[in-house]
Amino acid sequence: MFEDKSQELTPISKLGEFGLIKHLTEHFPLSNESSELGVGDDAAVINPGNKKVVLTTDVLAEGVHFNLGYVPLKHLGYKAVVVNLSDVAAMNAVPTQILVSLAVSNRFPVEALEEIYSGIQAACARYKVDLIGGDTTSSNAGLVMSITAVGIESDENIVKRSGAKPNDLLVVTGDLGGAYMGLQILEREHAVFLADPNMQPEMEGYDYILERQLKPEARTDVKRILEELDVKPTSMIDISDGLASEILHLSDQSKTGFRLYEEKIPMDNLTISIADEMNLNPVMTALSGGEDYELLFTISPNDFDKIKNHPDFTIIGHAVEIEEGNHMVARGSNQLVPLTAQGWDAFLSNQQNG
């Protein structure tokens, strides 16, 4: 959890709640015009001008969403911010502020929280968002983090899940399944360590999929790319729980069905090879693995020529009438495989996940 054994660690009780907040947040400057008042008062003040405010929040609980046996605290802070910014990006909005709340047990010294906040600060700098508030409290159940992200955007630019129409093209950014395979490597090596603490973890060669799991990035760049291409999605969602689950969310909100083509699903070669090595179906890691934080969206068929050759985007299917349901067209055949939501669910699974 916190590796510097020689350092004299500071108990949180030495600073107290308000002293701790001040200590952790004193090096977070405000950079957005809409951030009128940040940390230090009873409440923050955001002035969006004549735009809409987009809000999202996530809770991450130790033992449910992350395992501190192999997740570095700095990476945890960074990832906690990114997963929320990804939701703002999925609304085609610009993330501008975050609020951070922590519940911590007394086994965490101040220095451990500094590590978490160094990751939060790195994410704020990377995505140009302001930390404007939050809370800290004690916990009897380890570490719990809650982050709220704020985005601002003009009404006409906001994209919801509900705008897809039959014949719209289904598009995804990046590649899928890598984060899940990174998790499998971490779980495997952690199990080996628990069985024999003298064994060194074998992480060499897995850099890409480990980064996809431990330090994902929010696709806030997609908004700008689409604007340059003069393309506005008709619906959009981020891929946090697996491709199949997100397609079903779009289907439910847009009242359309979808056809997904197995052979079109973009996957990195390392993801495929490690899945094969572990006797996993690579396609299932994309369909059900989750935590890729890529964007899944639909566009009008009229925009096909604008994005067909763009390296950031892959057209993986299309929308159909709701009565036709949601199916994957199997590779090398016309067989229709029903799509089911087998993605990760915190209330249904004992997995360590984020």
Disulfide bonds with the S-S distance in Angstrom:
none
